[in-house]
Structure formats: structure tokens, C-alpha cells
Amino acid sequence: DTIALSVATPQHLQKVGLLTDYEDTEEASINALMNMALERVAFLPFGLLIDKWRWDVFSGSIDESQWNAHWWNYRKLYQKVKPPIERTEDDFDPGAKFHVAANSQYIK
């Protein structure tokens, strides 16, 4: 994150020639900071639900026959989204997420 944040600053983009005619004003700084914050804040519920779901699965508190339903319960609770069509345990929606298959942990 540190590297990603540093190379995405307007000052760095201007230095490497990807941004021209940039004025470092208070408004521009606020806009850049708001953009960075929104990118991270929007991910927080998703990162939380992935880790909570994974913890529940690995601890054994959720039976394997309920993994997909539990996934969608968390999606509804934390992200306020519902499945586009009816989902069953024949589906394994968490497995479609790279973050689950790659074991990317967000809460440490």
C-alpha cells in the first residue's frame, strides 16, 4: 500500500510526465486524498466479509453444506447486496473470488 500510495500522488505523476498542468492547490490535494480514501473505504466491507467467512469455515463453525448460504448472508449484512439469481449450495460463489482461492488475508 505504501508504494501504491506514493506512486499515485499528483506530484509523482507530474514528475514522470503522466500529469501535466497540475497545480498543487488545497482543492486538488483534497480531491486526491478523497479519491484515495474512497478506494479503500469501499473495499472495507468486502475485506471484512471475506476474512470472517474464511474464519468461520476454517474454525468449523459453519457446516460445509451451508458455505454458500453463509457467504451470501455476509454479503447482505456487510455489503448490502443480494444474489442476482437464487443461489444454492450447488453453487460455490466464494470460490469465484481470487481473494478466497489465493488466501489473501486482510485483517491481521
C-alpha positions in Angstrom: 0.0 0.0 0.0 2.8 2.4 0.8 4.3 2.1 -2.7 0.9 2.3 -4.3 0.0 5.4 -2.4 3.3 7.1 -3.2 3.3 6.5 -6.9 -0.3 7.6 -7.2 0.3 11.1 -5.9 -0.1 14.0 -8.3 3.4 15.1 -7.6 4.8 11.8 -8.7 2.6 11.5 -11.8 3.8 15.0 -12.8 7.4 14.1 -12.2 7.2 11.1 -14.5 5.3 13.0 -17.2 1.9 11.4 -16.8 0.3 14.6 -15.5 0.7 18.0 -17.0 -0.5 21.4 -16.0 -1.1 20.4 -12.4 -1.4 23.0 -9.7 -0.8 21.8 -6.1 -3.7 23.7 -4.6 -5.6 22.8 -1.4 -8.6 21.8 -3.5 -6.5 19.5 -5.7 -5.0 17.9 -2.6 -8.4 17.3 -1.0 -9.7 15.8 -4.2 -6.7 13.4 -4.5 -7.0 12.4 -0.8 -10.7 11.9 -1.2 -10.1 9.6 -4.2 -7.6 7.5 -2.3 -9.9 7.3 0.7 -12.9 6.2 -1.3 -10.9 3.5 -3.0 -10.0 2.0 0.4 -13.2 2.6 2.3 -15.3 0.9 -0.4 -13.2 -2.2 0.0 -13.5 -2.5 3.8 -16.8 -4.3 4.0 -15.7 -6.8 1.3 -12.3 -7.4 3.1 -14.1 -7.9 6.4 -16.7 -10.4 5.0 -14.0 -12.5 3.2 -12.0 -12.9 6.3 -15.0 -13.5 8.6 -16.3 -16.1 6.2 -12.9 -17.8 5.9 -12.5 -17.8 9.7 -16.0 -19.4 10.1 -15.2 -22.1 7.5 -11.7 -22.9 8.9 -12.9 -23.0 12.6 -15.7 -25.4 11.6 -18.5 -23.2 12.9 -20.2 -23.4 9.5 -21.1 -26.7 8.1 -19.8 -27.4 4.6 -23.4 -27.7 3.4 -24.0 -24.0 4.4 -20.9 -22.3 3.0 -22.6 -20.6 0.1 -25.6 -19.5 2.1 -23.3 -18.1 4.8 -21.3 -16.3 2.1 -24.5 -14.6 0.9 -25.6 -13.8 4.4 -22.4 -11.9 4.9 -22.7 -10.2 1.5 -26.2 -9.0 2.5 -25.1 -7.9 6.0 -21.8 -6.1 5.2 -22.2 -5.0 1.5 -26.0 -4.7 1.3 -26.1 -6.7 -1.9 -28.1 -9.8 -2.8 -27.5 -12.5 -5.3 -28.7 -11.7 -8.9 -30.5 -15.0 -9.1 -31.3 -17.6 -6.5 -28.2 -19.3 -5.2 -28.0 -22.8 -3.7 -25.3 -24.9 -2.1 -24.6 -26.4 -5.6 -23.1 -23.0 -6.3 -19.8 -22.0 -4.6 -19.7 -18.3 -5.1 -16.8 -17.6 -2.7 -14.6 -19.7 -4.8 -15.1 -17.3 -7.7 -13.2 -14.6 -5.7 -9.5 -14.6 -6.2 -9.2 -13.4 -2.7 -10.6 -16.6 -1.3 -8.8 -19.0 -3.6 -5.4 -17.2 -3.1 -5.9 -16.9 0.7 -5.4 -13.2 0.6 -5.9 -12.1 4.3 -7.0 -8.5 5.0 -7.4 -8.5 8.8 -4.2 -9.3 10.6 
